[in-house]
Structure formats: C-alpha cells, structure tokens
Amino acid sequence: MTTKTIFITGVSSGFGLALAREALSVGHRVIGTVRTDEARRTFEALSDGRAQAVMLDVTDIDAIPGVVANAESRAGPVDVLVNNAGYGHEGIFEESPLDEMRRQFEVNVFGAVAVTQAFVPRFRERRCGHIVNITSMGGFITMPGIAYYCGSKFALEGISEVLGEELRPFGVYVTAVAPGSFRTDWAGRSMQRSPRRIADYDDMFNPIRQARCEKSGKQLGDPAKAARAILTLIGLPIPPAHLLLGSDALSLVREKLATMSAAIDTWESLTRSTDG
C-alpha cells in the first residue's frame, strides 16, 4: 500500500469520520476539516501525528485558499481530496423557502467547488491527484420531499464529470461517489426540515417523512464498509468517474436508467422531429 495524504472535509461525523478512521488505521495521513475546537481535539486524538485537523466552514469561501495552503505547508502535498461536507434538506417544494435552497447549495455545491478550486492548480502542476466528491443516489434518482437536496447532488454529479474530463490529460482523476442509504446522521440530526403547512400534501408526504425518521440509524449501509470501498477506489491506478455504494443505490439507479431508456425510445419520433 502506498501511503497517501488525504484531505477530507467534514470529519466530525458520518462518512467523513468513518473514512478518516479507516484511512488512519491502514497508515494514511489525514487532514480533516472541523468547525469547533472540541471537534479538532477529538479528531487529532484519533492518531498521534497522522491526524491533523483544520478549522474550516466550507461556506467561508474566502478562507479556503489559505486553509489549503497552510495544510500543504505543514503536511506536504495532498494526494487525495474528499469533498464530504454536506447535509440533507427535506421539505415539500411548495413549502420550502428559497433561502433554504440557497443554504443547501452553498454547502453541498459551492463549498465543494470552492475547496476543489483551491486544490486543482496544485494537482495539475504536480500532474497527479484524485478528487472524490461524495454525492448521493439522490444525484441520479428522486423522491418527493428532497428537491433541494437532489438538485444539489445532481449539480455535483455533473460538475464532477466535466471536471474529470478537463483534468484527465494531467493525470488527475475525479470520482463522484454516490452512496445509497447508510447508517449516518443524514436523516437524523443533520437533516434540516421545512415545517409542514399545506394539507393537500399530507397523504402523499407524511408517510415518507415518518418512514425516513423511523429508518434513521437502521439503514442497510455500513459507513465503515463504505470507507473501505473508498480506500480501494483511491488505490486504483485508473479510478472510475462514478461509483455507486450500496445495493439499494445499485438497484434504484439501474431502474431509473431503464425507465429513462424506455421513455427515450417511446418519444424518439418526436425527438427527431426537430431536426432541420
């Protein structure tokens, strides 16, 4: 195994913490972003010398370049960037204020893009590097009540794919990792929920919200196993542009692609009717 230096955003819980622990356990160095002094002390206690915490809120765009520069000056060149920081917003579209959408995109999209922009020149100049963006099966499939979240993950999937095409000639790879349902805090304390107020949506959405709350902490996916899969990913000489995690993500995305393919075939004549 080649020892790598991995920069992970959001290592206080969820996938970020699971990945940091697994990476440290096999000898990698991890720089993790945290937002409190308590979280910094907790993270650095995971490993003497190989776990380095940096204070950063990914929505503080102006602070990111300096944090990245300081991290590399202290720990040396970063080999892998993992954009993990993010959260889920749940709410019926009609009931969800635009400010909640802005916040969702500021964290899940603009934060990830800003951190990536700080690393891209460094990776390009060194002619090596791997950017891993944690998206979601919600970047492929949709369901009622998470329009803003799905929108943010669809956006990050597209940005990741384009960036990968731009950087591949320089030996830099980009992988969008799309997990299914895992036992993290995504549907629990990390979820931001818009209050309900329109009764017309009750029959459709209330069972979905209730089921999501009841399932929280009991999901099929194991974060430690996801972390090990990501470590396998970053060890590949030519990593894929997309990676699904979890059998639920696999089946649901396959179903979505089959449905889309059938719809394309159904409407092919109308599609072709616009040609000059």
Secondary structure by P-SEA (a helix, b strand, c coil): cbbbbbbbccccccaaaaaaaaaaaabbbbbbbbccaaaaaaaaacccccbbbbbbccccccaaaaaaaaaaaacccccbbbcccccccccccccccaaaaaaaaacccaaaaaaaaacaaaaaaaccbbbbbbccccccccccccaaaaaaaaaaaaaaaaaaaacccccbbbbbbbbccccccccccccccccccccccccccaaaaaaaaaacccccccaaaaaaaaaaaaacccccccccccaaaaaaaaaaaaaaaaaaaaaccccccccc
